[in-house]
Amino acid sequence: MGNEGVVRGRRRWETWAMTVDAAQTAGERLHDLLLSDRELTGFLDDLAALSAAELAVDAPVLCGFTLRRAKRNSAVGSSSAEARAMDETQAGFDDGPCMEAQRSGRLISVEDVLTEERWPEYMAEVRRHGVRSALAVPLELDGSAGAAMNVYAREPRAFDDAAVSRALAYAGLAGKTLRVALRIAVHAESAEHRRRAMESRTAIDIATGILMVQMGCGQQEAVAMLKRLASDRNTKLVRLAEDIVVSVGGRGPVASFED
């Protein structure tokens, strides 16, 4: 999601937030957010926007979340286009306070960006955005996934002991919410994989039937013929099957199944 997506997510969150009772606790707001969004990248942006509002006690802050899952690209959620630029740069370098917090499980504090000597390439990018201090808090997730929350401030030494305590307490709630969001995402992805598998199976079965009729052969012979043709043409079996179905019926197969 680019800058336009971040803006849309922020507007969606602001519109939704206006309807939320101000007396709600942070946990209740996170719960409502979880119920309002099912797509993971959009959820991360909305989570970052909510988190920036929750943690802006003494002064405005920017917030971002970096998520890593096994065999998948890193996902970034940000409260603004500026926060996204810094988080994506950090993910690109694979180095920075958020990356270290995620890997080590420790809170990482940057008191003043101008004098910080760690992560020099990333710090140079942060300085361009006028940020002076940052806090990176690891989140506890299940399995092989890892995540951290970045909080940026435009004043040096913005995160005193009280601010750190608030961030740690809030990160505990955010981590629980993100764990549930990940479980929902895994379920949705599994359903999509099953749908694609059913469509592939449908195409192969229909193409097999077409060959059986056209060639006057049995099922095993038709399947063997399909595999041989796919190998000869250096194409996937399902793609060849779809081409055969389209060439005969003018449209691809539609799988009928219940999730």
N, C-alpha and C positions, 0 to 999 in steps of 0.2 A: 504494500500500500504506500503510495507516494504522499506528497504534501497535501494534495487535494483530499486524499482519503483520511488523513489526520484531521483536517479541518471539518470534514463531514462527521467524523467520529466525535470530535469535540462539540460540534453543534448538536448532535444527537444526544450526547450526554447532558449538555446544558439545558436542552429542552426537557429531557426526562427529569433532571435534577430539580427543576422548578416545581414539579408536582410532588416531590418527596417531602414528607413532614420533617421540619427542622429538628424535631425532638428525637428522631431516630438515632440509634447508635451507629458507630462505624460498621459494626458487624451486620446490622440490619440493612444498611445501605449496600454493603458488599453482597449480601444475600439477594437483594432486589436486583442488583446488577447482573448477578449470575442467572437469574430467571429471565432477564430481558434480552440476553444475547447468547447465541449458540455458536457462531462462527469465531474460531479461536483468535485470528489476528485482530478482528474488530473488538473482541472482548478485551484483548491486551491493551488496545488504545483507550477503551473506555475505563479500564482498571487504572491506567496511568493518570487519566484526567481526574478521576475520583480521588486517587491517592494524593495528587498535587493539591487538591482542595482540602483534603483531610489534614495534611501535614503543614499547610500554610498558616501556622498559628501566629507567629510574630511578623512574618514577611512572606511575600509570594515565593514559591519554589517551582522548579520544573521537575518532572518525574518521568522515569522510563523503566521498563521491565525488559530484561533479556532472558529468553527461554531457549534452552537446548534440549533436544530430544534425540535419542539414538537413531542413527541412519536418516536424520532429517536436518535441513538447514536451520540455522538459528532464527528465531522469531523475535521481533522487537515491537514493543508497544510503547507509545510516547504520548505525553500530555500536550505536546506542541511540536511544530515542525522543527524548532530549534533543538528540543530535546532529542527528536528523532535523528537529526544530523549527528549529534554527539554520540548517541548510542550505536548508530550504524557504523560510524568511524571506529569506535572501540571494538565492535564485532569484527570489522574488517582487519584491524591490527591483531585481533585475538589477544589483546593485551590492554590492561587498564584496571582501575579499581573494581569495576563490576565483574570483569572476568576473573580477577583474583578472588573476590568474595565468593563467587560461584564455585570456583575450584577448591578453595580452602575451607569454606564454611565459616569464615570469620568476617566480622564487620570491618570495613575499610573506610578510614576517614581521611579526607584531604582538607587540611585547615586553610591553606592558601595556595591557589593554583599558581600564583606568580613565583612562589619560592619552592614549590614541589619539584623534587628531583626524580621521582619515580615516573615511569612510563613517559619519557620525554616527547615522543611523537604524538601521543594522544593528548598530553597536556598542552602542546602547541595548538592543537585544534580547539580545545576547550577555551583557551585564552581568546581566540578569535570571536567567541560568542559572548564575551563579557562575564563569564561565570568565574566566581572567585573561590568557592568551596563546594565540596561534594561529599556525599555519604553513600556507600554501597553496602546493602544489607542482603545477605543470602536468604533464600527461601527454602523451606523444607518441603521437598516433593517426593513422590513415590518412585520406586524403580530407578531407571537410568536417566531420567530427566533431571535437569538442573536449572535453577533460575536465580536471579538477583534483582533487587530493586535499586535504582539509582535516584538520588535526590540531589538536585543542583540549586545553589543559591548565588545571588549576585554580590553578596557581602562576604568578606573573609571571616573565618572562624564563626560561621553562622550556626553551627551545630554544637551547642553546649551539652552538658550531661542530660538536661531535661529533654532537649530535642532528640538526642540519641535514644533515650528511653522511650519516647513517643514513637520514634521510627521502628524500634525493635518490637514494641507491642503491636503496632499496626502491621508490620511485616508478618507477624505470626498469623493474624487474621487473613491477610492477603494471600499467604501461602496456602492456607486451608481452602480458600475460595478457588485459587488456581488449580489445586489438586482436583477439585470437583470438575472444573472446566476441562481439564485434561482428560478425565474419565469420559466426559460427554463427547469430547473430540475423538477419542479412540473408538468409542461406540459408533459414531457417525462414519468414521473412516472404514471401520469393519463392514458396516452396512453397504458403503459404496463399493468396497472390494467384492462383496458378495454379488452386488448388482452387476458389476462388470463381468464377473466369472459366469453368472447365469446368461448374460448376453452372449459371451463367447461360446458357451456350451450350446446355446440355441442355434447360433450360426453354423457351428460344426455339424450339429445333428441334421439341420435342414439341408446343408450342402451334401452330406452323406446320402440323404434320401434322394436328392436330385440325381446324384451320380448313379445310385442304384437303379433308378428308373431309366436314365439315359443310356447307361452301359449294360443294363440287364444283368447286374451282378449282385452278390450278397453284401451284407453290411461290412463284414471284415475286409472284403476286397475293396469296397468303396473307401473305407477309412485308410487302408494302405495306399490307395491311389492318391488320396488327398495329401498324405504325408510325403509321398514321393514327389508330387507336383510342387509342394511347398519348398522342399529341399532343392529341386531343380531350379526353381525361380528365386531361391534365396530370400524367401519371405516367410512371415509368421503364418502358422497354420490357420489361426483365426482370421487373419487378413485375407488369405486366399478363399476361405469359406465365405466370408462376407462378399467378396467379389463375385463368386459363383452365384450366390443368392440374388445379388443385385442384378446380375446379367440375365437372370431368368425372370425374376419378379418385378424388377424395376425399383425395389426398395429393400432396405435391410430388415432383418428380423427384429421383432419386438418380444422381449422376454416377459412373461407374465408370472409374477411371484409375489408373495407377501413377505415383508421384512419380519 
